[in-house]
Amino acid sequence: MSDDLKFKCEECGKEFDPDPDTMMETHWCAVYEPAFGEPENTHAADAVVLEEATDDELKMAGLDREAAQKILAGEEVVAGAMCICRECQDRLLKEQHP
């Protein structure tokens, strides 16, 4: 086994040399049903699921009860980070802004 540290992209699974620009903060906000005229955020927590989550489930998502309450109150919360390679970042950006 190699002693070299490698990052692994959470999108495509590719391993690559460490690059701090591939670490992306995870932002959480509540999802509202489009039927109510609210914008939908695809990286968001479903409000009902969030309300019913146990402390252990919140912890697995990098959240605590206080953060969950902020999200449910309409605030955006930064909790943790994801590793996404530069290629996937470029692809995701193109998909969001064709």
N, C-alpha and C positions, 0 to 999 in steps of 0.2 A: 504494500500500500504506500502511495506517495505521501510525503510530508508537505507537499505544496498545497497551500490553501486555494480553493476554488469556490467561486460563487455559482449558484444554480438559479436559472431564470424560472420564476413561478408561472410564466406563461407557456414557454415552449420546452422547458426542462434541460436546455443546453447548459453545460458547465463552461465557465470561462474564468480568466484571470481576474482577481479583485479589481473593481472599478467603483469608486464611491458615487459616480454619477448614475449608477444602476440601482441605487437604493432610493426608493420612492416612499414618502410618507403616506400612511393610510389615513384618509379622511372619512369620517362617518357622519351621516346626517339621516334623518328619517325619510322614508319613502311615503309619498302620498299618492293615492289613487288618481290616475289621470282624469277619471270621471269628475273629480272635484276641482279640476282646473289647475292643479298644482304640477310643477315640473317633476319629472321622474329622474332620479339619479341612480344609475346602474350599480354604483359602488356603495349603496346605502343599505341600512338596516330596515327591514319591515317593522313598522311600529308595533304591530300586534305581537310579532315574534320577540321583539325587544322587551316589551312589557312582561311577557311570560317567561323570559329566560331566567335560569337559575344563576346564582353567583358563579358557579363553576363554568357554566356556558359562557357567561360574560367574560370571565378570565381567559378562556380559550381564544376569545376574539380580541384580547388585549384591552378589554374594557372593565370598568367596575360599576357599581350601582350609581354612583354620582355621575359618571360619564353617560350612562344610559339615560338618566333623568335629564341631562343637558340636551341630549339628542332628541328625546321626546318633547322637550320644550322648544325645539326648532333650532338649536344651536348646532354648529359643526364642531366636531371633536377630532383632534389628531391623536391617533393611538397606534403606535408601532410603525412598521415599514414593510415593504415588499421588495424583492429583488427582481427587476425586470431588465433583461439585456437591452442593449442599444437598438438592435434590430427590431425587437418587439415593441419598444417605445416608439420607433419610427412608424411601424405598421399601425399601432393603436392610434397614433396622432393622425395618420392619413384616414383611418376609418371614422374618426370623430369629426374631422374637417376635410371632407373630400374635395 
